[in-house]
Amino acid sequence: MLPSLLLVAALLVPGESARALNDRGLALLSKGEFDEAISALKRAVEASGDDPVVVRNLSEARNRRGIDHLEHDRLRKAIVDFDASIRLCPELPHPWVHLAYTYLRYRDLVRAQAVLDGAKDWHADEPRLLDVQGALSYRQDDLPRAIRAFERRLKLAPDAAAKESLVRARREHEVSGEFVDRSSRDFTVRFLGTRENLRVVDDYLEILQEARDEICRDLGREPRGRTIVLIYSPTEFQRVTGAHDWVGGQYDGRIRLPIEDLARQRRLVPPLARHEFTHRLLDDLAPTAPSWLHEGLAEWYGRRGEACHDEIRAVARKIRIPRLREVPASFGAVPDPGTVRVLYALSRSFVAFLREEYGVAPLKELIEQFGAGRDADAAVRRAYGRGLDDVEAIWYRSVIVR
């Protein structure tokens, strides 16, 4: 998604001062000193009388700083830079790609689509914009449009990730082709419409609604829009998601649950519903929140805070516990079930400690801070008055050492 960029070579610029400022800006940019580079290039643009080459260099610099913000989850700052880069040089395709992608990550789907629509006048056949269009349409539950976008993208240029996305969208479209919908106030459930499933689906909608009401009431926030839930057989779940065997549910814009028999497995659903809806809510409120917060809070609601510290204490007696900074961005990418259990135990214990030691109000503030685009250190400091490492050390002394 974030290709390496080639700097535009500095050509002759009218006036020595403009040339010097331009060269200095490019030198600073090559060292990753983005703020200073942009400052020098802005002055070079003014001194050169808006020379197109210098303007293009400034556009590239804003784009490069935007990428740095994006890679560090500073999404709001990234949006400002990508937008500025486009205004300077709309003929460059990559700022359009990055801005649309950033809005998609920020879960602002309306603005993401607006960027894609605006880019068509300049870059109708840019493959990476079709990647974003496919991902956006998939997120919006418009599988036919997603399939068309990925198909067109692959006609323009081969790409392994796009091919995988196309296969997944086609597979899901095929599997869900025989599904039926049932809706409540806030949910739409899609499932195979057998007589037995139709008989119990209202119970499932009630369970989901209760989970939503409980969690939203506790955190004082609600997600935007309806929540779509797809119920598969375990075989279909594996086929559509490609998830590891240990995965008991998934949220990727839609809640996906593997349930063999809706009537007989009803008792398994409440904790699953609470767990996956927590991901749904956090994904809407704070899309860049770290996985330890996502999974820790989802586990806390799923298990309702029961025995939150027992497992990690047992682990600590045998092996070194990972630091929170070492926790991977996605548990779903970890193939080893034993490693995953440790990560879940760590996340569950740490989030439970935050609730027990400080209450729910700072936790709400933590979510707000991640929603505002803060990194982990800044978000934790604003919510708890100290950095992540310090709060983690307090947790370790209080829960593990005791």
N, C-alpha and C positions, 0 to 999 in steps of 0.2 A: 504493500500500500504506500510506503514512503520510499520512493526511488532515490538513489543518490543523484545529486544535481551537479551539472557542470556550470561553473561560473562563466558569465559572459566576459569575454576578453575586453579589456579597456582599449578603445580606439582613440584616435586623435580627438581631443576635446578642446573647443575654443578657450584660450586663456590658460596660462600656466597654473593658476591657483585652482581652477576647476579640475585640471588633470591631476594635480597633486592630491586634492581631496578624494578624487575618484580612486586613485591608486592606493591611497591610505585606507579607504573604506574596503577595497577588495582584499588588501593584506590583513586587515582586522577580521574580515569575514572568514578568511581561510584558517584563522586561528580560533574561530568560534566565539569571538568577542562581538556578539551580535549588536548590543546596544551602541557601542562605540562605532561600529561599522555603519549602522543605520544613520547615526548622527552625522558622520563624515559624508556619507552619500547624499543625505538631504541637502547639505551645504553645497555639495558638488552639483546637484541638480539646479539649485538656485544660481550658482555661479556660471553654469554652462548655458543658461537660458533654456532649460528643459531639453537638453540634448537627448535623443532617443536611446542611445547606448547607455548613458548614465541613468536615465529613468529605468531602463531595463535592469541595470545592476541593482538599483534600489529595490525594485520589485522582487528580484531574486533574494535580496537580503531579508526583506520582510517575510518572504516565504520560508527561508531557512530558519529564521527565529521562530516562526509559527510551528515548524516541524519540531524544534526543540521544546516548545511549550507542550505540543501534543504528546511527545514521547514521555514527558514528565507529568502528564495528566492535568496540565493547566489549560483546560479547554477554552475558557472564556478569553484568555489572552491569545490563544492560538487563533480563535475566530477573528479577533481584531486584526491580527497580522495577515492572515490569509485574505481577508476582505480588502485590506489596504493594498496588498500585492495585486489583486485582481483589478482594482481601480487604476493602478498605475499601468499595468500591461495585461489587458484582458485577452490578448492573443496567446499568452502562455497557458498551457493546459493544466500544469500541475497544481497551481493554487486553487483552481476550481475543484479539482479532485480532492485536495486536502480539506477545503472548506466544507464541501458536501459530506465528506467522511466524518469530519469533526462534529457537525450537526447531528449526524446519525449516531455517533457515540454519545452525544449529549442528549439523545432521545428527543430532539426537536425535529420530528419527522416532517413537519410542514415546511420549515426553513430548508431542510435538506433537499426536499423536492423542488423548492423554489430555486435553489442554486443549480440543481441539475437542469431545470427548465431554462434558466438563463444561459447556461453553458452551451446549449444546443446551437445558438446562433454563431458561436465561435468554434466549437469543437464537437460537431455532431457525430464524428466517427472516432472519438477518443476512447480506446478500450477501457481505460481505468474508470472513466465516468460510467460506463456500462456496468462495471463491477459494482460500483456504489448503487446504481439504479437497481440492479438485481438484488443486492442485500437489503435495500430500502423496501422494495416491493415484497420481499420475503418477510420482512419485519411487519409490514402492513397486512400480512395474510393474503396477499394477492399473488398466489402461486403462478397463475398463467402469465402475468406480466413479468414476474421474476424469471421464469423459464425463457421467455422471449428475449429478455435483456442478456441473460447468460449465453443463449444461442448466438445472438448477434455479436457479442463480445468475442466468442470463439471463432467466428467467421473472420473477424478482423485480425485476430492474433491468437496463437495457441498459448494456453496458460493452465498449469496444473491445478491451481487453486480454483479458477473459474470453472474448470471441468468438474472438479469435485462438488462445487456448489450447484452446478446444473444437475448432476446425478442425484444429489440429495433432494433438490426441489422436485425433480421428476418423480423420484421414489415416493416422496411424501404425497404428491398429487395423486399418484396411483393408489397408494394405501388408503388415503382418506376419501377416495372417490365414492365409496359405498357407505361412508359415515352419514349419520343424521345429526341434527342440531337440536339441543334443548337449552333454553335460556331462563335465567332469573334476572333479578334487578341489576346485578353487576357481573354476571358470568354467562358465557356461552360454552356449553360442553359438547364436544363432538365425539361420537363413538359409533360402534357397529350396532345397528338398530335391530338386534334380535329381540324376541318377545321378553326374554329374561332381563336383558339390559334395560328395555323400556320400562319394565316394572319397577326398577330400583333407581333410575336416573334422578328422580326428584329428591331421593335421599342424598345423593351425591351433591346436588346443587345446594341443598340445605347445609351439608357439612362444609362446603366451600364458603358459603355465605357467612356461616358462624366463624370460620377461621379468619376471614377478611375482617369482620366486625371486631373480633377480639384484638387483632394486631393493630388495626387502624385506631381503635380506641386507646390502646396502650401508648402508641407513638404519637397520637394526635395528628396524623397525616393520612391522606388517601391518595391512591394513584389516579392518574388521568385515564379516563376511558374504561372500556370493558376489559375483562380478563378472559382470554380464550384458553380452554383446557381440552387437550386431546387425550383420549384414553385408548391405549393400544393393548394388544396382547404382548407378552414379553418378546415374542419373536418379531412382531411388527416394530416394536420399540427399538430393538437392536438394529433392524434393517433401516429404519428411518434415521436414527440418531448416530449410529455407529459407536455408541457409548461402550465403555468397558463393562464387564459383567457385574461389577460391584455397584453400578449406578442404579439407584432406586427411583429416580425421577430427574427431570431436567427442566430448566427454564431458559429459553433463548428468545424471549419475546412472546412465547406461549408456554404454558405449563404442560408438560408431557408426563403422563403416568403410565407405567407398565402394570396392567392388572389383568390377570387371566380370567377371573370370574367375578363380575361386579357384585353379584348377590352374595357369594360366599366370602369374599375378601373385604367386605364393607368395613370391618373393624380396623383394617390396616390404613384406611384412607385419612382419618383426622390428622394424625401426625404428619403424613405426607403433604396434606393440603396446607397445614400451617407452615411447614418447612418451605415448600415451593412458593407459596404466596408471599412469604417474607422476601424471597429473591425478587419476586415481581415488584413489590413495593420499593425495595432498596434500589432496584434497577431504574425505577422512575424518579426517585428522590435524589439519588446520589450515584450516577452511573459509573463513576470512577472510584467508588469505595473499594478498599482492598478486600481480597478474598477472605482474610481472617475475620473481617467484620460481617461480610455476607454470610459465610458459613457458620460463624459463631452465633450470630443472631438467629439464623434459620434453625440451627440446632436447639437453641434455647427455647424458641417458640414450639418447635416440633416436639421436644421432650418436656416442655413446660418447666424448665429449670431443674429437673430432677437429677441428682447425683452428678452434677456438672464437673466436679473436680476429681472424682475417683479414678477415672481412666488415665488421666494425664499424670497423676501421682504414681500410679503403677508403672507407667512408661518411664518416668524419671528415675525409678529405682534400677532400671535395666540399661537405658541408653541416654545419650545426650538429647535434650529437647531442642528442636530447631528454634531459632530466633524468629520473631514475627517478620523481620525484614527478609528472612529466607523463605517464607511461605510463598509458593508459586501463585501466579495470577489466577490460575484455574485448577481446581482439584480434578476436574474431569480429564485433564491431560496427563494425570499421574496413573501409570498402569498398575503399580503394585498396591494391592489392597491394604497391606500392612502399613505402608507409608501413609496412605490416605487416612487410615484410622487414627494415626498419630496426629495428622494435621487437623482432623475434625476435633479430636480431644483437646488439642492445644487451643483452637479457636473457640470452642464451646466454653472452656474453662476461663479464658481471658475475658470474653464478653460477659459471662456470668459474674466474674469478679467486678467488672466495671459497674454492673447493676447493683451488686451487693454492697460494694464499698462506697459508691458515689450516688446511687439512685438513678432514676430513669431520665431526669432532666438533662444532665450533661451528655447522656447518650443521644438524646434528641439533638442537642447542639452539635455533637460530633457528626451526625448524619447531615445536618444543615451545612456544616463546614465542608464536608466532602462534596455536597451538592453545589457549593459555591466554587468548587474547583481547587480547594486547598490540597497540598500534598499531605502525607500521613503525619509528618512532624508538626506542620502548622495546624492541621485540623485537631490533633490530639492536644496540642498546647492551648489552643483557644477554648477547647471544651473542658480540659482538666487542669490547666495552669502549669503544665510541665510537658516535656517532649515525650515521644513514644518510648524511647529507651528507658527513661526514668519511670514511667508508669509501668512498663513491662518488668522492671527490676522490683518495684513494689509488689506487683502480682507474684513474682517468683518467690520473694521472701515470705509473703503472706500465705500462699497456697502450697507451694512445693516444699520450701524449707520448714516453715512453721516453727 
